[in-house]
Amino acid sequence: MTLQTSSIGTPTLPRLLLGTVVDNALVLALVTVFAAFSIATPTFPTLANLQSILVNNFTLLAIVAIAMTFAVSVGGIDLSVGTAVDFASFAFVSLVLAGQPVAIAALAGLGAGAAVGAFNAVLISGIGISPFLATLGTLFIGRSIQQLLTNGGNPVYLPPSGAPEAFRFLGRGAIAGIPVPLVIAAVIVAGATLILTRARFGRVALAIGIQPSVARYSGITARAHVAVAFILVGLIAAVAGLILSATVTVYIPSSGNAFLLNAIGATFIGTTLSRLGRPNIPGTILGVLLLGIVANGLLLTGLNFYWQQVGTGLLIFAVLALSFINRRKATA
Amino acid sequence: MSAASPAADRSGDAIHLENIVKRFDGALALSGASLRVRRGTVHGLVGQNGAGKSTLIKLLAGLHQPDEGRIEIDGQVYEKLTPHRVEELGIHFIHQDRLLVPTFTVGEALFLGREPRIAGTPFLDRRLMQRRAGEILNDYFGVRLPNSALISELSTAEKQIVQITRALLDQPKILVFDEPTAALVRREADILFRLIRRLRDEGVTIIYISHYLNEIEELCDHVTVLRNGEDVATLPLGETSAAAIARLMVARDIAEMFPKRSVTPGKDILTIDQLSSRGKYHDISLTLRRGEVLGLTGLLGSGAKDLIRTLFGLETATSGQIEIDGKPVRSVNPAQAVDQHLALVPEDRRGNGVALDLSVTENITLSSLKRFTRLGFLDFKSERQEADDLIRRLEVKTSGRNALVRTLSGGNQQKVAIAKWLSRHSEVYLLDEPTVGVDIGSKVEIYNLIGDLAARGAGIIVLSSDLAELIGITDRILVLFRGNIVHEFVSSQTSPDEVLAASTGSSETLRHVG
C-alpha cells in the first residue's frame, strides 16, 4: 500500500530502473552477454580470447558497419558494401603482385571502392533508383565482374614470402603492441563519429534520413548529399578490403559479401537502441561487439557451429523487444 | 420516377444528429452541432476550414465517436456508429481523390471486398462483375469503362464515376459527396449534378459538401451552415442566396485579434509578370513591395497554391517571368529559391515544415547551417546562441532547445518553421495557411510576428482560406478563381463575405468584376 502513495510525477523505483535500463540498453546487453559467456565457458574471458575477438570478430566488420551507417544515415541502405570490399582487395593484391609500390596499390584499392560507391551514387541520385534496388543491382554486377576477371572465381594469391614488408605490416603488424588493423579501425571510428555528429555534412545527412521532404523544403540539395554519402560508403568499405587482403595475403572473389548481413544487423541494432533512434557510430560499434561476442562465445561453448546464426537471430529479436519497451516509455 | 420508387416517402428524417460534441486532445472540434436531413432531399453542408464539417462527416462515417450528443439514422437511435454499421445502413461517401487503389483495374476497384463468386467455387465471377458494372455505368452515366482499365489511367472525373458506381452497386440510401467538383470542369460537374438530381428523385438522400456556394444554390434543397463547431443555421434554398450563406459562414468576433499596423510599403521586392502554368493558372501578374503583406486566396483548384509552389521552385511555370529586387529569377528547385532569399512556410507543417524528430535547434538552423560552419564542422556555440535568440524572440514554448519538435504544440511548431527562415535572413516570405491547426493564443503571436517581419522590410504573401484572418493581417488581397486573378481588394475596405463571394465565383461578384 505504501508503494502506491508515491505521488504522480515522482518516478517509482521500478520505473527509474526501467528508464536506466532502456537508456543504456546496448551497454547493458553487452555486459549481460559478456557475463553469461564468462560463466558458461572459462576460456571466454581470457586475454587471448578477447584479443582474438577484437582481431577476428571486430575490426573488419566494424569498418564495414561504419560504412553502412553512412548509407543508413541518409535514409538508405547499401547492399553492395561487400562489392566495394572485394574491388578494393582485387586492385590492391593485383597491383602488389604486379610489383607496384604498396602505397600506389593501396590508393588504387581505395579508388576502386570509391568507384563502386560512385556507381551507386549515379544510380540513386542521378537516375533516382531506390538505394535498396540500386545497390542490389551493383551487388549482382560486381559479382559477375569478379568472376570474369578471375576466370570464374579463382583466388589471386600473393606468395607469403614474396609480399612486401609494408603489405604484411598492414595485415599483421603492430604499433605499440596494438595490431595495425585495430589502429586503423580506431581512426575510422573517430573520424566517422566526428563527421556524423560535428560536421555540417553529418547534420544534413541525418536531416535527409529523418524527413527528406523537410530537408527539400529547407533548400537542401538532398541528391548531392546522398551521392557523397554513398561514395563515402565505398571508400570506407575499401579500407576493410585492403586490411582483409593484407591479413590473408590473398584475394578471394566475392568474399566481402560475408560482412553484409552483420553490418546491416550492427547498424540497425545501434540505431534502434539509441535514445533518439538515429544512426550513430557508437551504437554501430556496440552492435558489432555484441554480434562478435555472441558468435565467439557460442563457438567456445562447444555448440555446433551451425547454431551460431540462431544466436544472432535471437539477439536481434531481443533488441527489437527492448526498442519496443523504449517506444512505450517514450509515448507514456 | 416509377411509382414503385420510394420517392413518395419524403416524410421523416434520414439523418438526425443532435447537439454533437467532439473534442480532440482537449480542443473542441464540435461544440453542440446538429444536422437534420430530410429523406430524399439534397442537403448542403457549408462552413469555413475548421468549422467542423469534416469532423461531422467522420462521425457519420463511424470513424470518430462523439463525446456527447445523439445520433439517429432513419428514425433509429444509435449509441455509436462503426464503419461496418454505416455500410449496413446504406450510407456511402464519395471523396474527391481517396479510396481508390491506383494499380487496381476498374473491375477490382468496383468490387473490392465483395467480389461475386461463381456459385459453389472460390473463383471470381468476372463475367457477372463486368455485366453489373456495365449496366450501372451505362444507365447512370452513359459511359463505357472497360473493367480491365487501370485506375491510374483514368481522369479525375472517371475516377469519381467509378467511386459513385461502387456506391450505387450497393443500392445506397444515403450518399455523402465531399467537395466532388473541386477537380472537375464545368461540363463534368453538370453531369454530376444531373446524376445527383436523378438519385434524389429515386429516393436517395444526398449530403453535399462544397466550398462553391453557387453550386449549393443551384443543387440543394436545404443548407446547413457550420461555424466554429456549431450549426448556425439550416435554411431552405428558396429563401436564401449565396451571399447570405457567405455572411453566415464568416465569424466576426475575432476581428480584434489582429494587430494594427502602419507600414508604408517601400520598393518593389517581388514582381511576377504574366506567369502561366498549363492547367493551373494563367497570366498572373502582381507586384509585392517591401513592408507589404499581400493576401492570396482561392478555393481548391484556383491555382493560388500552385503559384506559391512555383515561386519556391517546387513546380515550374510554362511561361512568364519572376523578378526579385529587379533581378530575374528562375528557381527550378527550392535550394535556388532559398538562395534568392525566398522562404516557404508550407501548409503541411508536420510533413514539410518542421522535422518532428530533429530538435528545436536543429530545425531552426537547418536552412542556415552554412553560417554556423567553420571548415566543414559545426560551431555548436554560435548555433546554440542563434537558437536561444530565436526561441526567445518568437516566444517558442519548449522544454529546451534540444527538445524534439514532435513534443511541441502546433503553434510552437509553426514558430519553429518560421524561425528557420529568420535564421536564413529570408526576405520574401510565402506563408501557406500559416495558422491552420494553431490555437488562438499562438495565432495572435504569429500575426504579430508577420507584422514585425513586414516592418523590417520583408515582403510577405499570405495564402489563407480563413478570410477574417486574411483581411485582418494583409494590406491587399488577390482572389484567384479557376486559375485567374478575378478580383483585388484593399483589405481595410472589404469584408469576409465579399471576398468569399469573389472566391466562390458567385455570379454577383463576377458581374461586378466584369
Contacts between the chains, C-beta under 8 A, distances in Angstrom:
chain1	res1	chain2	res2	distance
A	194	B	377	7.7
A	198	B	377	5.2
A	198	B	378	5.8
A	198	B	380	7.8
A	199	B	376	5.4
A	199	B	377	5.2
A	199	B	378	6.9
A	200	B	369	5.1
A	200	B	370	7.5
A	200	B	372	8.0
A	200	B	373	4.6
A	200	B	376	6.1
A	200	B	377	7.1
A	200	B	378	5.8
A	201	B	376	6.9
A	203	B	362	6.9
A	203	B	369	6.4
A	203	B	378	6.4
A	204	B	369	6.8
A	206	B	358	7.7
A	207	B	355	6.0
A	207	B	358	6.2
A	207	B	362	7.1
A	207	B	366	5.9
A	210	B	355	5.5
A	210	B	357	5.0
A	210	B	358	6.1
A	211	B	355	4.1
A	211	B	356	7.0
A	211	B	357	7.0
A	211	B	358	7.4
A	213	B	351	6.0
A	213	B	352	4.9
A	214	B	351	7.9
A	214	B	352	6.0
A	214	B	353	7.0
A	214	B	354	6.5
A	214	B	355	4.3
A	214	B	358	8.0
A	214	B	366	7.4
A	215	B	355	7.6
A	215	B	366	7.3
A	216	B	334	5.9
A	216	B	352	7.9
A	217	B	334	6.1
A	217	B	344	6.4
A	217	B	346	5.9
A	217	B	352	4.5
A	217	B	353	7.0
A	218	B	334	7.6
A	218	B	338	7.3
A	218	B	366	4.6
A	218	B	367	4.5
A	218	B	420	6.5
A	219	B	334	5.1
A	219	B	335	4.6
A	219	B	337	6.9
A	219	B	338	2.9
A	219	B	339	7.2
A	219	B	367	5.3
A	219	B	424	7.7
A	220	B	335	6.7
A	220	B	366	7.2
A	220	B	367	7.7
A	221	B	333	7.3
A	221	B	335	4.8
A	276	B	357	7.0
A	276	B	404	7.5
A	277	B	357	7.2
A	278	B	357	7.9
